[in-house]
Amino acid sequence: MNRICLFLVFLTLTQLAAFSQSTDNKTPQETARAFTRQGDYSNALVVLNEALKKDPQNLELQKDIAFNYYMEKEYDQGIATAKAIIERPDADVTSYQILAMIYKAIGDMKESEKLYKAGIKRFPRSGVLYSEYGEMMWAKQYNDEAIKAFEKGIEIDPNYSGNYYNAARYYFDTKDKIWGMVYGEIFLNLESYSKRTAEIKELLLEAYKKFFTDANIGKNQDAKSPFIGAYLNIINQLGFTVAGGITTESLTVLRTKFIINWFQTYPTNFPFRLFDYQRQLLKDGMFDAYNQWLFGSTENLTVFQAWCTAHSDEYSRFIDFQKGRIFKLPEGQYYQVAVK
């Protein structure tokens, strides 16, 4: 999610129900946020600054003011406002995000980097700060620092999707395709219907192709992690399932055999929510539909649509199940070795 989308979401997180009420019932902050949603940042600032006079210690008002200065490109005022916010004892993660956005908007990466580091020190379990810091390092082509940040974010905040998205994209471009496949699929379950979903589905399918294209299958993977060693032990025995090519159908066969063999070979060695979920879908008769959802439309949209028509009840049951559940990862299931 880009910064503007992120903070437009932030601006609408609270008191959404009030937007459906009449104008007379709106608080000043609700009125200002309505202006922000319409792109009328000047009027939002008028309302917010007036409200702040009556409630000068209101943190949410101050954050909204700083954000609207950013959107209005009044960067000096935005920096002054946001700096004051992060000095408050009740400043939160979003306070640091807003100031970092402004620094990046003016190209001051040095101050932005210092700010992210200070924010991470203050909020050491914030996945979003690690993700944004990593993105900044990646943009500067400090890739080693970037992946360290993404991995740390995954370790300490396993249900924040952004670090999986970034780490998956990083690994898709390296020899370590397994981490790309694992993180990519976790991302798709955490963030199943966004603009980034289609991108990761394409990369996930391509990662499987590249993994099995390599004549030295598995040998180029970094197997320092015992988890990856176990993964390779299983998948290296299953190349015959995709000997005719990587398709949705062949991947379904591969992944079915993989999950069965995994729990036969490593029933308790590596507790892992993604594999538990795959086994649940397999037991409930929804694994075929799940794999179609992951790979089908990317591989061949016409064939995918034909499959959905022929298996409409099966696919509808999976989609209803997927939309009705929350995919949540527990802490303590982090198996990556320390990144160099």
C-alpha positions, 0 to 999 in steps of 0.5 A: 500500500503506498503512503497516501493510501495508507494514511487515507485508510488511517484517516477513516479508521475512527468514527466511520459511522458518523459519516453517515449522519447529518452534517449537524451531528458531525464533530469538527474532526469528522467534518475535517476528515470529510474534507480530507477525503474530498481532497479539500485539505485547506478547509480541513486545516481550517476546521482542525486548527479551530478545533485545536484551539478548544482542545490544544492537547488532542493528539488525534487533531494534531496528527490530522493537522500534520497529515493535511499539511503534508497533503497540502505540501506545506512541508515546513508547517507539517514538520514543525507540527509532527516534530512536536507530536513525537515529543509527546509521551503519548505519541504513537506509531502513526505519529512517526509515520507522518513525520517520516512521510514528510521528510521523504516528500522533501527528499531528506532521507537522512532525517527520515532514516534517523526518525525510523530508527528512533521510532523502532527504538520506541516501538520495537514491536511495530511491524509497520515501522520495520516495513517502511524503514526497509522500503526506504533502505531498498529504495536506496539500494541498501538491500541487505539492510532492507531484508533485515528490516523486513525479516525482523518485522515478520519475526516480531509482528507476524500478522502485519502483511507488509513485511511479507509482501516486501520480503517475498518480492526480495526473495523472488529475485534471489536464489532463495525461492522457497522463502519467496514462495512461503512469504508470498503465500502467507501474504496472500492469506493476510491480504487476500483482496488488494491491488498487491494480491495480483502482483504476488500471485504472478510472482508466486507462480513464477517462483515455482517455475523457476524453482523447478527449472533449475537443473540443480533443484534445491541445491542453490537454496540457502538451507542454513535454516533447519526448516528450509532443510526439511522443506527441501527434503520433502519437495525434492522428492516430488519433482515428478508431479510437475514433470509435465510442466507447472500448471495449476493442476500439477501444482495442486498435486505437488502441494497436496503430496507435500502437505501430506508428506510434511505432516508424516515426516515432521508432525511436530518439529516445525509448527507452522500456521500456513501448513496447518491451514493447507492441511485444514483445507485438504481435509475439508475438501477445499484445497483444489479450490484454494489452489485455483484461487492462488494460481488459476487466474494468473496461469490461464484466465479462460481455463480458470473461469471454465474450472469455476463454472464446472465447480461453482459450488466448490469454489463458492464454498471456499470463497465464502469460507475464506472471506468469513475467516481471519488468517492469524499467525501465532508468534514463535513460528519464525524459522529464518536464520539470521540474515547476513 
